[in-house]
Amino acid sequence: MSTKTLKIGYYALLREQRGLSEETVETAATTPEELYATLQSEHGFSLDANQLKVVINDAFKAWDTPLQPNDNVVFIPPVAGG
Protein backbone atom coordinates (compact mmCIF):
# COMPACT_ATOMS: atom_id res chain seq x y z
CA MET A 1 0.00 0.00 0.00
CA SER A 2 1.55 3.28 -1.07
CA THR A 3 1.50 6.39 1.06
CA LYS A 4 1.22 10.04 0.12
CA THR A 5 2.12 13.27 1.84
CA LEU A 6 -0.80 15.61 2.49
CA LYS A 7 -1.11 18.98 4.17
CA ILE A 8 -4.04 18.99 6.61
CA GLY A 9 -5.75 22.13 7.89
CA TYR A 10 -7.93 22.32 10.99
CA TYR A 11 -10.42 25.01 12.00
CA ALA A 12 -12.52 25.83 15.07
CA LEU A 13 -13.24 22.81 17.29
CA LEU A 14 -10.90 20.52 15.36
CA ARG A 15 -8.05 23.02 15.76
CA GLU A 16 -8.75 23.17 19.50
CA GLN A 17 -8.86 19.38 19.81
CA ARG A 18 -5.72 18.83 17.72
CA GLY A 19 -3.82 21.73 19.26
CA LEU A 20 -2.62 23.10 15.93
CA SER A 21 -4.04 24.63 12.79
CA GLU A 22 -2.15 22.58 10.21
CA GLU A 23 0.20 19.67 9.82
CA THR A 24 1.75 17.52 7.13
CA VAL A 25 0.95 13.81 7.32
CA GLU A 26 2.05 10.68 5.53
CA THR A 27 -1.00 8.50 4.90
CA ALA A 28 -2.25 5.50 2.96
CA ALA A 29 -5.81 6.92 2.96
CA THR A 30 -7.30 7.10 -0.52
CA THR A 31 -10.25 9.41 0.25
CA PRO A 32 -11.00 12.25 2.69
CA GLU A 33 -13.41 9.87 4.44
CA GLU A 34 -10.62 7.38 5.15
CA LEU A 35 -8.23 10.17 6.09
CA TYR A 36 -10.65 11.71 8.59
CA ALA A 37 -11.43 8.30 10.12
CA THR A 38 -7.70 7.77 10.69
CA LEU A 39 -7.17 11.25 12.14
CA GLN A 40 -10.28 10.94 14.32
CA SER A 41 -8.97 7.66 15.73
CA GLU A 42 -5.48 9.08 16.34
CA HIS A 43 -6.52 12.42 17.83
CA GLY A 44 -9.92 11.74 19.38
CA PHE A 45 -11.90 14.27 17.36
CA SER A 46 -15.45 14.48 18.74
CA LEU A 47 -17.14 15.40 15.44
CA ASP A 48 -18.24 12.75 12.97
CA ALA A 49 -17.46 13.19 9.28
CA ASN A 50 -21.14 13.81 8.49
CA GLN A 51 -20.89 17.01 10.57
CA LEU A 52 -18.02 18.37 8.48
CA LYS A 53 -17.31 19.73 5.03
CA VAL A 54 -14.11 18.81 3.23
CA VAL A 55 -12.06 21.14 1.04
CA ILE A 56 -9.31 19.83 -1.22
CA ASN A 57 -7.00 22.35 -2.88
CA ASP A 58 -9.38 25.24 -2.13
CA ALA A 59 -12.56 23.60 -3.48
CA PHE A 60 -15.38 21.84 -1.64
CA LYS A 61 -15.30 18.15 -2.57
CA ALA A 62 -17.19 14.92 -1.93
CA TRP A 63 -15.97 12.63 0.84
CA ASP A 64 -15.15 9.91 -1.71
CA THR A 65 -12.91 12.13 -3.89
CA PRO A 66 -9.59 10.34 -4.57
CA LEU A 67 -6.69 11.96 -2.72
CA GLN A 68 -3.52 12.79 -4.65
CA PRO A 69 0.03 13.32 -3.33
CA ASN A 70 0.59 16.84 -1.99
CA ASP A 71 -3.13 17.66 -1.76
CA ASN A 72 -4.09 20.36 0.71
CA VAL A 73 -7.03 19.00 2.73
CA VAL A 74 -9.09 21.10 5.15
CA PHE A 75 -11.84 19.76 7.40
CA ILE A 76 -14.41 22.44 8.21
CA PRO A 77 -16.69 21.95 11.21
CA PRO A 78 -20.05 23.68 11.64
CA VAL A 79 -19.58 27.35 12.35
CA ALA A 80 -21.44 28.96 15.23
CA GLY A 81 -22.23 32.60 14.69
CA GLY A 82 -24.07 35.41 16.25
Secondary structure, 3 states (H helix, E strand, C coil): CCCEEEEEEECHHHHHHHCCCEEEEEECCCCHHHHHHHHHHHHCCCCCHHHCEEEECCEEECCCCCCCCCCEEEEECCCCCC
